[in-house]
Amino acid sequence: NNFIRNFNHDKFTLVTCGSLVKEKNFQLILEAYENIDENNFNLILIGDGNYKNDLKKIVHSKKLRNVFFVGHANMSKMAKYFFFSDLFILPGRGGMVISESMACGLPVLLRAADGVEFDLVKENFTGFYFKKNNSHSLTKRILEISSNQKLLKNVSKNAYLLIKENYSIKNYALSIGNAIKSSFKE
């Protein structure tokens, strides 16, 4: 409730989540965030981990504003943060969080990591990529995406529909059923 009261919903909101460990590359988001106009943006970091204090020190030392560390969140609470947000950023390896954000109609901006993302994220259709693993590339993409509301709205809709139509529990159960049926035919 305090977060909701203090949060400025008029700003373009970036969100990320995961275990806050150095290997996940969250510092890259803070480096990119430093290069955008903080008066027009919020950044929400969901999660805990041994790198959280280091990330907070970066925020403090660079005097970054409108950055919110909200801690660990269950899926229900995480979905609420997703609904407050305009763009999900995944700076390193991901997985479930890609489909979870897309299921909330939240477009994902990520770089190619372990290959899981290629089934879900099609450039400018169901999500976005930044090409190089540097803050300049990430900053450039954030600014391009945030300035094109029509594209963002279309990608949001397409991302949601992709998950709803192809990755539902019903479709999962049908796939398992079909696999079992086909094993009896052999």
Secondary structure, DSSP 8 states (H G I E B T S, - for coil): -HHHHH--TTSEEEEEES---GGG-HHHHHHHHHTS-GGGEEEEEE---TTHHHHHHHHHHTT--SEEEEE---HHHHHHHHHH-SEEEE-S--SHHHHHHHHTT--EEE---SSGGGGT--BTTTBEE--SSSHHHHHHHHHHHHT-HHHHHHHHHHHHHHHHHHSSHHHHHHHHHHHHHHHHH-
